[in-house]
């Protein structure tokens, strides 16, 4: 649902009730990952997608019904049969979809969607399995551990659920959390003490995490950088261009960049914020910039460090990095020459090859053609199950 947070936030502010269908689990070669969502308002307007088209009609009908009766529902869609009109996934996968009616004045949904639309870190946890009266109930969890609960009168359960949801938020993941039967104990909704109740089968939460966009820092205001900035924005990164030469690092040359910095690259990298999702692309292929910069970059806990250059430049760069104390283990992190072998030459083709390598590294892909390969097309990278007893 948070993947369409901006649109849903606008619907909320416009006072529009809607039902949202969210993919909560996937199996096999499912077309969309957990968190993919489709929403329908009371006028029948549709945004988003849960399957790329296979079961959208059936999910639309479920949303309309949820708007009419006010009840959440969970539905499973599996492979379609030989009937061309059967509802199912032609890719052969399986998805579970939770459909939840949402009122425009709902404080938890409203706060969560607004925060996600602003790019703030927040998690929305919804009950997808458990007692019928809890299905679709929501918790809003923030990075500092504070939370707001829709599990009325069940503070112990809310605390446990919020702690589990925050564990996923801390790593920026969306996925399923299992709360065991022994943990899913709560006080009576009327009296928070007094023995409490027990959920024999435990409870399952679906946690959607929204975190600020990851950073891509492009070092070197060269002709290839403008195309890479556009590719980075397309992939959802917040893109910074950094170069020590003010004549090249200009807004007119990089209109799509979120930030342009005129500073020596290694000095900028030393004090700017990075994390485990940050991507560093070094396009300068000039030793006076590259060596001090990569000396900093290869010791940071970032997701990707790549550098442009010929094979000869690569060998010379490695030699120089060893001379300044970079270990073989640190050097092994360097993606150089940067990009996958697509045979391209233009800035746009080069940017595509770099973006393709970044995606492959991020998702554990091999980078080889799918034709003739036995590797799975879709990997369950974002499916995390915590607390299974």
C-alpha positions as CSV (number, residue, x, y, z in Angstrom):
1,X,0.0,0.0,0.0
2,X,2.8,2.4,0.8
3,X,4.0,2.1,-2.8
4,X,1.0,4.3,-3.8
5,X,1.2,6.4,-0.6
6,X,1.2,9.8,-2.4
7,X,-2.0,9.1,-4.3
8,X,-3.7,7.6,-1.2
9,X,-2.6,10.5,0.9
10,X,-4.3,12.9,-1.6
11,X,-7.5,10.7,-1.4
12,X,-7.4,11.0,2.4
13,X,-7.0,14.8,2.3
14,X,-9.8,15.0,-0.3
15,X,-12.1,13.0,2.1
16,X,-12.4,10.0,-0.2
17,X,-13.1,6.6,1.3
18,X,-11.4,3.7,-0.4
19,X,-10.6,0.0,-0.2
20,X,-7.0,-1.1,-0.6
21,X,-5.9,-4.5,-1.7
22,X,-2.3,-5.4,-0.7
23,X,-0.2,-8.3,-1.7
24,X,0.9,-9.8,1.6
25,X,2.6,-13.0,0.6
26,X,3.9,-14.4,-2.7
27,X,5.0,-17.8,-3.9
28,X,6.6,-19.0,-7.1
29,X,7.0,-16.6,-10.0
30,X,4.5,-14.0,-8.7
31,X,4.5,-10.8,-10.8
32,X,4.5,-8.2,-8.0
33,X,6.3,-8.3,-4.6
34,X,4.7,-8.1,-1.1
35,X,3.5,-4.5,-0.6
36,X,2.2,-4.0,-4.1
37,X,-1.3,-2.5,-3.9
38,X,-4.4,-1.6,-5.8
39,X,-7.0,0.8,-4.4
40,X,-10.5,1.7,-5.4
41,X,-12.5,4.7,-4.1
42,X,-16.3,5.0,-3.8
43,X,-16.5,6.5,-7.3
44,X,-14.8,3.4,-8.8
45,X,-11.5,5.1,-9.5
46,X,-8.5,2.7,-9.5
47,X,-4.9,3.2,-8.8
48,X,-2.0,0.7,-8.5
49,X,-1.7,-2.9,-9.3
50,X,-1.3,-6.3,-7.6
51,X,-0.6,-8.6,-10.4
52,X,0.3,-6.7,-13.6
53,X,-3.1,-7.5,-15.0
54,X,-3.8,-11.2,-14.3
55,X,-6.3,-10.8,-11.5
56,X,-7.0,-7.1,-11.3
57,X,-10.7,-7.5,-12.2
58,X,-11.3,-9.9,-9.4
59,X,-9.4,-7.8,-6.9
60,X,-11.4,-4.7,-8.0
61,X,-14.6,-6.6,-7.2
62,X,-13.3,-7.5,-3.8
63,X,-12.5,-3.8,-3.1
64,X,-16.0,-2.8,-4.2
65,X,-17.5,-5.4,-1.9
66,X,-15.3,-4.3,1.0
67,X,-16.5,-0.7,0.5
68,X,-20.1,-1.9,0.6
69,X,-20.0,-4.2,3.6
70,X,-17.1,-2.6,5.5
71,X,-15.4,-5.9,6.1
72,X,-11.7,-6.8,5.4
73,X,-11.1,-10.0,3.5
74,X,-8.0,-12.1,2.6
75,X,-8.0,-13.9,-0.8
76,X,-5.5,-16.3,-2.4
77,X,-4.9,-16.3,-6.2
78,X,-3.0,-19.2,-7.8
79,X,-2.2,-20.4,-11.3
80,X,-5.0,-20.2,-13.8
81,X,-6.3,-23.3,-15.5
82,X,-6.8,-24.0,-19.2
83,X,-10.0,-21.9,-19.2
84,X,-9.0,-18.6,-20.8
85,X,-11.5,-16.8,-18.7
86,X,-10.5,-18.3,-15.3
87,X,-9.2,-16.0,-12.7
88,X,-5.6,-16.8,-11.9
89,X,-2.0,-16.0,-12.4
90,X,-0.8,-16.9,-15.8
91,X,2.8,-16.8,-14.5
92,X,2.1,-19.8,-12.3
93,X,2.7,-18.1,-9.0
94,X,0.6,-17.6,-5.9
95,X,-0.3,-14.4,-4.1
96,X,-2.3,-13.7,-1.0
97,X,-4.2,-10.3,-1.1
98,X,-5.6,-8.5,1.9
99,X,-8.4,-6.1,1.1
100,X,-9.1,-3.5,3.7
101,X,-11.8,-0.7,3.7
102,X,-10.4,2.6,4.8
103,X,-12.3,5.7,5.9
104,X,-10.9,9.1,5.0
105,X,-10.9,10.0,8.7
106,X,-9.0,7.0,9.9
107,X,-6.2,8.5,12.1
108,X,-3.7,5.6,11.8
109,X,-4.0,5.2,8.0
110,X,-4.0,8.9,7.5
111,X,-0.9,9.5,9.6
112,X,1.0,6.6,8.0
113,X,0.2,7.6,4.4
114,X,1.1,11.2,5.1
115,X,4.4,10.2,6.6
116,X,5.2,7.9,3.7
117,X,4.2,10.5,1.2
118,X,6.7,13.0,2.9
119,X,9.4,10.4,2.6
120,X,9.6,9.8,6.3
121,X,10.4,6.4,7.9
122,X,7.3,4.7,9.1
123,X,5.8,1.2,9.2
124,X,2.1,0.2,9.0
125,X,1.4,-3.3,10.4
126,X,-1.8,-5.0,9.7
127,X,-3.3,-8.3,11.1
128,X,-3.6,-10.7,8.2
129,X,-4.2,-13.9,10.2
130,X,-5.8,-14.4,13.6
131,X,-9.2,-13.9,15.2
132,X,-11.8,-12.5,12.8
133,X,-12.3,-9.4,14.9
134,X,-8.6,-8.4,14.5
135,X,-8.3,-9.0,10.7
136,X,-7.2,-5.8,9.1
137,X,-6.4,-4.0,12.4
138,X,-3.5,-1.5,12.1
139,X,-0.5,-0.4,14.1
140,X,1.5,2.6,13.1
141,X,5.2,2.3,14.2
142,X,7.9,4.9,14.0
143,X,11.7,4.5,14.1
144,X,12.1,5.8,17.7
145,X,9.9,2.9,18.9
146,X,6.8,4.9,19.5
147,X,3.6,3.5,18.0
148,X,-0.2,4.0,17.8
149,X,-2.4,0.9,18.0
150,X,-5.7,-0.1,16.5
151,X,-5.7,-3.2,18.7
152,X,-8.2,-1.7,21.1
153,X,-7.7,-2.8,24.7
154,X,-4.9,-5.2,24.0
155,X,-1.7,-3.3,25.1
156,X,0.5,-6.3,25.6
157,X,-0.2,-7.6,22.2
158,X,0.3,-4.1,20.7
159,X,3.7,-3.8,22.4
160,X,4.8,-7.2,21.0
161,X,3.5,-6.4,17.6
162,X,5.1,-2.9,17.5
163,X,8.5,-4.3,18.5
164,X,8.4,-6.9,15.7
165,X,7.3,-4.3,13.2
166,X,10.1,-2.0,14.2
167,X,12.6,-4.7,13.5
168,X,11.6,-4.7,9.9
169,X,11.4,-0.9,9.8
170,X,15.0,-0.7,11.1
171,X,16.2,-2.5,8.0
172,X,13.7,-0.9,5.6
173,X,12.0,-4.2,4.7
174,X,8.4,-5.2,4.0
175,X,7.3,-8.6,5.1
176,X,5.4,-11.0,7.3
177,X,5.9,-11.3,11.1
178,X,4.6,-14.3,13.0
179,X,3.6,-13.9,16.7
180,X,3.4,-17.3,18.4
181,X,0.4,-18.5,20.4
182,X,2.3,-18.0,23.6
183,X,3.1,-14.4,22.7
184,X,-0.4,-13.6,21.3
185,X,-1.9,-13.2,24.8
186,X,-3.8,-10.1,25.6
187,X,-5.9,-8.6,28.4
188,X,-9.6,-8.4,28.0
189,X,-10.7,-5.5,25.9
190,X,-12.9,-4.4,28.8
191,X,-10.4,-5.0,31.6
192,X,-6.8,-5.0,30.7
193,X,-6.1,-7.4,33.6
194,X,-8.2,-10.2,34.7
195,X,-6.6,-13.3,33.2
196,X,-6.6,-12.3,29.5
197,X,-7.4,-14.3,26.4
198,X,-5.3,-16.6,24.2
199,X,-5.1,-16.9,20.4
200,X,-4.5,-20.7,19.8
201,X,-3.0,-20.3,16.4
202,X,-1.0,-17.1,17.1
203,X,-1.1,-14.0,14.9
204,X,0.3,-13.0,11.6
205,X,1.2,-9.4,10.8
206,X,2.0,-7.9,7.4
207,X,4.4,-5.0,7.9
208,X,4.9,-2.4,5.3
209,X,8.0,-0.2,5.8
210,X,8.5,3.1,4.2
211,X,11.9,4.6,4.4
212,X,13.6,7.6,2.8
213,X,14.9,6.9,-0.7
214,X,18.4,5.4,-0.8
215,X,21.2,7.6,-2.0
216,X,23.1,7.4,-5.3
217,X,26.2,9.6,-5.3
218,X,27.7,10.1,-8.8
219,X,31.3,11.4,-8.6
220,X,32.4,13.2,-11.8
221,X,30.4,15.7,-13.7
222,X,31.1,14.1,-17.0
223,X,28.9,13.5,-20.0
224,X,28.0,9.9,-18.8
225,X,26.9,11.3,-15.5
226,X,23.7,13.0,-16.8
227,X,22.4,9.8,-18.2
228,X,23.3,7.9,-15.0
229,X,21.4,10.5,-12.9
230,X,18.3,9.9,-14.9
231,X,18.7,6.1,-14.5
232,X,19.2,6.5,-10.8
233,X,16.1,8.6,-10.4
234,X,14.1,6.0,-12.4
235,X,15.3,3.3,-10.0
236,X,14.1,5.4,-7.0
237,X,17.4,6.8,-5.7
238,X,18.0,10.3,-4.4
239,X,20.8,11.3,-6.7
240,X,23.7,13.6,-5.8
241,X,26.4,14.8,-8.4
242,X,29.7,15.7,-6.9
243,X,32.7,17.3,-8.7
244,X,35.5,19.6,-7.6
245,X,35.2,21.6,-10.9
246,X,32.5,24.3,-10.6
247,X,32.4,24.9,-14.4
248,X,31.1,21.3,-14.9
249,X,29.0,20.7,-11.8
250,X,26.1,23.0,-12.7
251,X,22.3,22.7,-12.6
252,X,22.0,23.4,-16.3
253,X,24.1,20.2,-17.0
254,X,22.3,18.1,-14.4
255,X,18.7,19.3,-14.2
256,X,17.5,15.9,-12.9
257,X,19.9,15.6,-9.9
258,X,18.4,16.1,-6.4
259,X,21.7,17.8,-5.3
260,X,24.8,19.2,-7.0
261,X,28.0,19.5,-4.8
262,X,31.1,21.4,-5.8
263,X,33.8,19.9,-3.6
264,X,36.7,17.5,-3.7
265,X,35.0,14.1,-3.9
266,X,36.9,12.4,-1.0
267,X,36.3,15.3,1.3
268,X,32.6,15.3,0.5
269,X,32.3,11.6,1.0
270,X,34.1,11.8,4.3
271,X,31.4,14.0,5.9
272,X,28.2,13.2,4.0
273,X,25.6,10.7,5.3
274,X,25.7,7.2,3.8
275,X,24.2,3.8,4.8
276,X,24.0,0.2,3.8
277,X,21.7,1.2,0.8
278,X,23.9,3.9,-0.6
279,X,25.3,3.5,-4.1
280,X,28.6,5.2,-5.1
281,X,29.5,5.6,-8.8
282,X,32.9,7.0,-9.6
283,X,33.0,8.3,-13.2
284,X,36.0,10.6,-13.0
285,X,38.7,8.1,-14.1
286,X,41.3,10.5,-13.0
287,X,43.8,9.2,-10.4
288,X,44.0,12.5,-8.5
289,X,40.3,12.2,-7.8
290,X,39.8,8.4,-7.9
291,X,42.5,7.2,-5.5
292,X,41.6,9.3,-2.4
293,X,37.9,8.9,-3.1
294,X,38.0,5.1,-3.4
295,X,40.3,4.9,-0.4
296,X,37.4,6.4,1.6
297,X,34.6,4.6,-0.3
298,X,35.9,1.0,0.0
299,X,36.0,1.3,3.8
300,X,32.4,2.4,4.1
301,X,29.5,0.0,4.8
302,X,27.7,0.9,1.5
303,X,25.8,-1.2,-0.9
304,X,27.8,-0.6,-4.1
305,X,31.1,1.0,-5.1
306,X,31.8,1.1,-8.8
307,X,34.4,3.0,-10.9
308,X,34.6,3.7,-14.6
309,X,37.6,3.2,-16.7
310,X,39.4,0.9,-19.2
311,X,41.0,-2.4,-18.3
312,X,44.4,-0.6,-18.2
313,X,42.9,2.1,-16.0
314,X,41.5,-0.5,-13.7
315,X,44.9,-2.3,-13.3
316,X,46.7,1.0,-12.6
317,X,44.0,2.1,-10.2
318,X,44.2,-1.2,-8.2
319,X,48.0,-0.9,-8.0
320,X,47.7,2.7,-6.6
321,X,45.0,1.7,-4.1
322,X,47.2,-1.1,-2.8
323,X,50.0,1.4,-2.4
324,X,47.8,3.6,-0.2
325,X,46.9,0.7,2.1
326,X,43.7,-0.7,0.6
327,X,43.5,-4.4,1.5
328,X,42.6,-7.2,-1.0
329,X,39.4,-7.8,0.9
330,X,38.5,-4.1,0.5
331,X,39.6,-4.1,-3.1
332,X,37.3,-7.0,-3.8
333,X,34.3,-4.8,-3.1
334,X,35.2,-2.5,-6.1
335,X,33.0,-3.0,-9.2
336,X,35.5,-2.0,-11.9
337,X,35.1,-1.5,-14.8
338,X,31.6,-0.5,-13.7
339,X,28.6,-1.9,-15.4
340,X,27.4,-5.1,-17.1
341,X,28.7,-6.1,-20.6
342,X,25.8,-4.9,-22.8
343,X,28.1,-3.8,-25.7
344,X,26.8,-0.2,-25.4
345,X,28.8,2.9,-26.2
346,X,26.5,6.0,-25.7
347,X,26.0,7.7,-22.4
348,X,22.5,6.3,-22.2
349,X,23.7,2.7,-23.0
350,X,26.5,3.1,-20.5
351,X,24.1,4.3,-17.8
352,X,21.8,1.4,-18.5
353,X,24.7,-1.1,-18.1
354,X,25.7,0.6,-14.7
355,X,22.0,0.6,-13.5
356,X,21.7,-3.1,-14.5
357,X,24.7,-4.0,-12.4
358,X,23.4,-2.1,-9.4
359,X,20.0,-3.9,-9.7
360,X,21.8,-7.2,-10.0
361,X,23.9,-6.6,-6.9
362,X,21.0,-5.3,-4.9
363,X,18.8,-8.3,-5.7
364,X,21.4,-11.0,-5.9
365,X,21.0,-11.5,-9.6
366,X,23.6,-13.2,-11.8
367,X,23.4,-10.7,-14.7
368,X,23.2,-13.5,-17.3
369,X,20.4,-13.8,-19.8
370,X,17.3,-15.5,-18.5
371,X,17.0,-17.5,-21.8
372,X,18.5,-20.9,-21.1
373,X,19.0,-20.2,-17.4
374,X,17.5,-22.2,-14.6
375,X,17.7,-19.4,-12.1
376,X,14.4,-18.1,-10.7
377,X,13.0,-15.1,-12.4
378,X,11.6,-13.5,-9.1
379,X,13.5,-13.9,-5.9
380,X,11.9,-13.6,-2.4
381,X,14.4,-11.0,-1.3
382,X,11.9,-8.9,0.7
383,X,10.1,-11.8,2.4
384,X,11.3,-11.9,6.0
385,X,9.6,-14.0,8.6
386,X,10.5,-13.2,12.2
387,X,9.5,-14.7,15.5
388,X,8.4,-18.1,14.2
389,X,7.9,-20.4,17.2
